[in-house]
Amino acid sequence: MDLTALIRHPENMDQTTLAELRALVEQFPCMQAARLLLVENAFRLDDENYRAEAEKAAVLVPNRKVLFDLTEGTHLREMDEAEEPFDDEEDNAPTGTDLTATMIDRFLFGDNEEQEKKEKAVDPASDYMGYLFQIEAQAGGGPSLIQPTPGADIENDPTSKVLEAAQKHGKKWFKPATRREGDAMTSDEELLTPDTGEEGFEEKSCYTETLANICLKQGRYQRALEILTYLHLNNPKKSAYFADKIRFIRKLAINSKYNS
């Protein structure tokens, strides 16, 4: 068999050359030229043993690029001839070695083994605001920052009333919570409840971290900072936690100011 003639004129490959190449490979398993020609011949004839021969050759030949060019690479060359030149928007598409390696892996192992990209969880220690938004998005509703409502809406806003009451009464607005007999403290931190006996207190108002998050969603960054600052000063054991939130809200406020 003249291997050189087959290399120069692969269109002459047929069932006869396929049988001769298969016998030659069985006799000389390490003969790379014969093995590559066998795979190419099986590919051109759409032989049922083509995939098995290609997998064997992929392990034995030192350069799989040659194997790919002789088989599946012909489709790429036909596509390149038929397609128009790439636009500027397609300059970032994978080309050359990366594209070749990707198509080789798909050809050898199939498309079913491609893994889906998993969304990376946001680290609350480095990006607290992103963590809050991710939690809300997973709960079913994406975060939406609304511009502050002007005029009478702000005056009737319960957050404004809570802030005014807190500034007026200060720490007297809170008193230690009473515990029933048999109840155990969940932590060393003192429990605080609103002092309903003080003038100006509204039972439906709640000066908490939840209220700060509501202000944050409404785009009232200054009010959210005031609430968190108050909680920061009155909860020394959680001062680092509130200080971290205050720092990120300030960054968010600055970013919103530049974008507006």
JOQUIMO-V880401 format. One record per residue. RES is the residue in one letter. OMEGA is omega in whole degrees, -180 to 180 (none if undefined). BURIAL is # if it has 16 or more other ideal C-beta (glycine too) atoms within 10 Angstrom, else .. D_LAST is the distance of its C-alpha to the last C-alpha in whole Angstrom. Layout:
RES:OMEGA:BURIAL:D_LAST, RES:OMEGA:BURIAL:D_LAST
This chain:
M:-180:.:77, D:-179:.:75, L:-179:.:72, T:179:.:71, A:178:.:72, L:179:#:70, I:-178:.:67, R:-177:.:67, H:-179:.:68, P:179:#:66, E:179:.:67, N:-178:.:70, M:178:#:69, D:-179:.:71, Q:180:.:72, T:179:.:75, T:178:#:73, L:179:#:71, A:180:.:74, E:179:#:75, L:178:#:72, R:178:#:72, A:180:.:75, L:179:#:75, V:177:#:72, E:-180:.:74, Q:-180:.:76, F:-174:.:74, P:-177:.:71, C:180:.:69, M:-172:#:70, Q:-179:#:66, A:180:.:67, A:-180:#:69, R:178:#:66, L:178:#:63, L:178:#:66, L:179:#:66, V:180:#:63, E:179:#:62, N:178:#:65, A:179:#:64, F:-178:#:61, R:-180:#:62, L:-178:.:65, D:-178:.:62, D:-178:#:65, E:179:.:64, N:-176:.:65, Y:-176:#:62, R:179:.:59, A:178:.:62, E:180:#:63, A:179:#:59, E:177:.:59, K:-178:#:62, A:-180:#:61, A:179:.:57, V:-171:.:59, L:-177:.:62, V:-178:#:61, P:-177:.:59, N:-179:.:56, R:179:#:55, K:178:.:53, V:179:.:56, L:-180:#:57, F:-179:#:54, D:-179:#:54, L:-176:#:58, T:-176:#:56, E:-180:#:53, G:178:#:52, T:178:.:54, H:179:.:51, L:180:.:48, R:177:.:51, E:179:.:51, M:180:.:47, D:180:.:47, E:-177:.:49, A:-175:.:48, E:174:.:44, E:177:.:43, P:-178:.:41, F:173:.:38, D:180:.:34, D:-178:.:32, E:-178:.:30, E:-178:.:33, D:-177:.:33, N:-180:.:32, A:-180:.:34, P:-180:.:37, T:173:.:40, G:-174:.:43, T:-179:.:45, D:180:.:42, L:179:.:42, T:-180:#:46, A:179:.:46, T:-178:.:44, M:177:#:46, I:-180:#:49, D:178:.:48, R:-179:.:47, F:-176:#:50, L:-171:#:52, F:178:.:51, G:-178:.:49, D:-175:.:46, N:-177:.:46, E:178:.:45, E:-177:.:42, Q:178:.:40, E:179:.:37, K:180:.:34, K:180:.:33, E:-178:.:29, K:180:.:29, A:-180:.:28, V:179:#:26, D:-178:.:27, P:-180:#:26, A:-178:.:27, S:-179:.:25, D:-175:.:22, Y:-179:#:22, M:177:#:19, G:178:.:20, Y:179:#:23, L:-179:#:22, F:180:#:20, Q:178:#:23, I:180:.:26, E:-180:.:24, A:179:.:24, Q:180:.:27, A:176:.:28, G:-180:.:27, G:179:.:24, G:180:.:21, P:178:.:18, S:179:.:15, L:-177:.:13, I:178:.:13, Q:-180:.:11, P:178:.:13, T:-175:.:16, P:168:.:17, G:-173:.:20, A:-179:.:23, D:179:.:22, I:-179:.:20, E:-179:.:24, N:-178:.:26, D:179:#:24, P:179:.:26, T:178:#:24, S:180:.:24, K:179:.:28, V:179:#:28, L:180:#:26, E:179:.:28, A:-180:#:32, A:179:#:31, Q:-178:.:30, K:-173:.:33, H:178:.:36, G:-177:.:34, K:178:.:37, K:-180:.:39, W:-180:#:37, F:173:#:38, K:-180:.:42, P:-180:.:43, A:178:.:44, T:-179:.:48, R:175:.:49, R:180:.:52, E:-180:.:55, G:178:.:55, D:180:.:51, A:177:.:50, M:179:.:47, T:179:.:44, S:178:.:43, D:-176:.:44, E:-179:.:41, E:178:.:42, L:-180:.:41, L:176:.:39, T:180:.:39, P:178:#:38, D:-176:.:41, T:180:.:41, G:-179:.:44, E:180:.:41, E:177:.:40, G:180:.:37, F:176:#:36, E:-174:.:35, E:-177:.:37, K:180:.:34, S:-179:#:31, C:-176:.:31, Y:-172:#:29, T:177:.:29, E:177:#:26, T:178:.:26, L:177:#:24, A:178:#:22, N:177:#:21, I:177:#:21, C:-180:#:18, L:179:#:16, K:180:.:16, Q:-180:#:15, G:180:#:12, R:-175:#:14, Y:-178:#:14, Q:179:.:16, R:177:#:19, A:177:#:19, L:179:#:19, E:180:#:22, I:-179:#:24, L:177:#:24, T:178:.:25, Y:178:#:28, L:179:#:29, H:-178:#:29, L:-176:.:31, N:177:#:34, N:-175:.:34, P:-179:.:35, K:177:.:37, K:-176:.:33, S:-180:.:31, A:180:.:30, Y:-179:.:29, F:178:#:27, A:178:.:26, D:178:#:25, K:179:#:22, I:-179:#:21, R:-179:.:20, F:178:#:18, I:177:#:16, R:178:.:15, K:179:.:14, L:179:#:12, A:179:#:11, I:180:.:10, N:178:.:9, S:-180:.:6, K:179:.:5, Y:-178:.:6, N:-178:.:4, S:none:.:0
